[in-house]
Amino acid sequence: MEPITRTLEQTDWITITLMASLVFPLIAKSIYYPRFLNFIILPFNNKYITMYTKKEKLFNWFHFLMSVFQIINLTLFIFFIWRSYINISGTKNPYIFPLLLAGVFLFFSAKTMAQLLNGFIFNSYNTFNELIFKKLTYLNYAGFVLFIANVFLAYVFKDSRIIIIIALILFLAINIIGWVTVLRNYQKFISSYFFYFILYLCALEIAPLVIMGSFLK
């Protein structure tokens, strides 16, 4: 028998990526079980936000683990969008996922640092810390939606645009709930700095999304 060289197919590295991402919430669940239970019912119960916004805020291990899970799955979901809508010809590029992962990581890191810097500038670091924590908490929760969507896109309905659209709607719905919660809880703060809040939305929320869209193209 002659040895046969086996090439690494796309589904192989996607499987490895999905399994690797799943390690992070499993670690979070095993170490922070009560907190994980509160987190998992986040869209239906605000208990997690109420309990942990003041307690540990932005920088803690549970938040870090869930953020890594979310970033990996968001990057993989963006890869499927790229493959379904942009790379229609099916040209293979082994570097696209690592580039996307680096881009998403730098995007969120730079955005978070810029938001915290705003807190220092306006002498409202604690408020901005809480605000970012709440937004990222909902974003991290939406990572579960993206994980399920990635599984379907990889193995069940490969590169299905319908699955992509449904996942995007659910992803946006969860984050809109987060935004509504933030705006409702910080009405007085926003009204006091309304002009700066508009600048904040344009510079740190809308502009980065435009840049990310341009990056994908």
C-alpha positions in Angstrom: 0.0 0.0 0.0 1.3 3.4 -0.9 0.9 6.3 1.5 -1.7 8.9 0.5 -1.1 12.6 1.3 -4.1 14.0 3.0 -4.8 17.7 2.4 -6.5 19.8 5.2 -10.0 20.6 3.9 -11.8 23.7 5.0 -14.3 21.7 7.2 -11.3 20.3 9.1 -10.0 23.7 10.3 -13.5 25.0 10.8 -14.2 22.0 13.1 -11.0 22.7 15.0 -11.9 26.4 15.3 -15.4 25.7 16.5 -14.2 23.1 19.1 -11.5 25.5 20.3 -14.0 28.3 20.7 -16.3 26.1 22.7 -13.5 25.4 25.3 -13.8 29.0 26.6 -17.5 29.0 27.7 -16.9 25.4 29.1 -14.1 26.8 31.3 -16.2 29.7 32.3 -19.1 27.4 33.2 -16.9 25.1 35.3 -15.2 27.9 37.2 -18.1 30.4 37.4 -21.1 28.2 37.4 -23.6 30.5 39.2 -22.5 33.4 37.1 -22.8 31.4 33.9 -26.4 30.4 34.8 -27.3 34.1 35.2 -25.5 35.0 32.0 -27.3 32.3 29.9 -30.7 33.8 30.6 -29.6 37.4 30.0 -32.1 38.5 27.3 -35.0 37.3 29.4 -33.7 38.4 32.9 -31.6 41.4 33.8 -30.2 39.7 36.9 -26.7 39.3 35.5 -26.4 42.9 34.6 -27.7 44.0 38.0 -25.4 41.7 40.0 -22.1 42.2 38.1 -22.1 45.7 36.7 -21.0 47.2 40.0 -19.1 44.2 41.3 -16.4 43.3 38.8 -17.1 45.5 35.9 -15.2 45.1 32.6 -11.9 43.4 33.4 -12.5 39.9 34.9 -11.8 36.4 33.8 -15.4 35.3 33.1 -15.9 38.3 30.8 -12.5 37.6 29.1 -13.4 34.0 28.4 -16.8 34.8 26.9 -15.2 37.6 24.8 -12.7 35.2 23.3 -15.6 32.8 22.5 -17.5 35.7 20.9 -14.6 37.0 18.9 -13.7 33.6 17.4 -17.3 32.9 16.3 -17.9 36.4 15.0 -14.8 36.1 12.9 -15.9 32.7 11.6 -19.3 34.1 10.8 -17.7 37.0 8.9 -15.7 34.4 7.0 -18.9 32.7 6.0 -20.4 36.0 4.9 -17.2 36.7 2.9 -17.4 33.2 1.3 -21.1 33.5 0.5 -21.4 37.1 -0.7 -17.9 38.3 -1.7 -15.9 35.3 -2.8 -18.6 33.9 -5.1 -16.0 32.4 -7.4 -14.8 30.1 -4.6 -11.2 31.2 -4.7 -9.3 29.7 -1.8 -7.3 32.0 0.5 -5.6 30.2 3.5 -4.8 33.6 5.1 -8.3 35.1 5.1 -9.4 33.7 8.5 -6.2 34.6 10.4 -6.4 38.1 8.8 -10.1 38.5 9.8 -9.4 37.2 13.3 -6.5 39.7 13.8 -8.7 42.5 12.3 -11.7 41.7 14.6 -9.4 41.5 17.7 -7.7 44.8 16.9 -11.0 46.4 16.1 -12.6 45.5 19.5 -9.3 46.3 21.4 -8.9 49.7 19.8 -12.6 50.5 20.2 -12.7 49.6 23.9 -9.5 51.5 24.7 -10.9 54.6 22.8 -14.1 54.4 24.8 -12.2 54.1 28.1 -10.1 57.1 27.1 -13.3 59.0 26.6 -14.2 58.2 30.2 -10.9 59.7 31.4 -11.4 62.8 29.3 -14.9 63.5 30.6 -14.0 62.4 34.2 -16.6 59.6 33.9 -14.4 56.5 33.8 -16.6 54.4 36.1 -19.7 55.3 34.0 -18.0 54.4 30.7 -16.7 51.2 32.3 -20.2 50.1 33.3 -21.6 51.2 29.9 -19.0 49.2 27.9 -19.4 46.2 30.2 -23.2 46.1 29.5 -22.8 46.4 25.8 -20.0 43.8 25.6 -22.1 41.4 27.8 -24.9 41.4 25.3 -22.4 41.1 22.4 -20.8 38.1 24.1 -24.2 36.5 24.6 -24.8 36.9 20.9 -21.7 34.8 20.4 -23.9 31.7 21.1 -26.2 32.7 18.2 -23.2 32.9 15.9 -21.8 29.6 17.2 -25.0 27.8 16.3 -25.2 29.6 12.9 -21.6 28.6 12.2 -22.4 25.0 12.9 -25.3 25.1 10.4 -23.3 27.0 7.8 -20.4 24.5 8.1 -22.2 21.2 8.2 -26.0 21.4 7.6 -26.9 24.3 5.2 -23.4 25.1 3.8 -23.0 28.8 3.1 -26.8 29.3 3.2 -27.6 33.0 2.9 -31.0 32.4 4.6 -29.1 31.1 7.7 -26.8 34.1 7.5 -29.7 36.6 7.4 -31.6 34.8 10.3 -28.4 34.8 12.4 -27.8 38.5 11.6 -31.3 39.4 12.7 -31.0 37.5 16.0 -27.5 39.0 16.5 -28.8 42.5 16.0 -31.9 41.9 18.1 -29.8 40.8 21.1 -27.5 43.8 20.8 -30.4 46.2 20.3 -31.8 44.9 23.6 -28.5 45.7 25.1 -28.4 49.2 23.7 -32.0 49.9 24.8 -31.0 48.8 28.3 -27.9 51.0 28.3 -29.8 54.1 27.1 -32.6 53.5 29.6 -30.2 53.2 32.5 -28.1 56.2 31.6 -30.7 58.7 30.5 -29.6 61.4 32.9 -25.9 61.0 32.0 -26.7 61.1 28.2 -28.9 64.2 28.5 -26.1 66.0 30.4 -23.6 65.2 27.6 -25.9 64.9 24.7 -23.7 66.6 22.1 -20.7 64.5 23.2 -22.9 61.4 23.1 -23.7 62.1 19.5 -20.0 62.5 18.7 -19.4 59.3 20.5 -22.0 57.4 18.4 -20.5 58.8 15.2 -16.9 58.3 16.0 -16.8 55.1 18.1 -20.0 53.2 17.1 -20.9 54.0 13.5 -17.5 54.9 12.0 -15.8 51.6 13.1 -18.7 49.6 11.4 -18.1 51.5 8.2 -14.4 50.8 8.4 -15.0 47.1 9.1 -17.4 46.9 6.0 -14.7 48.5 3.9 -12.1 46.1 5.2 -14.3 43.1 4.2 -14.6 44.5 0.6 
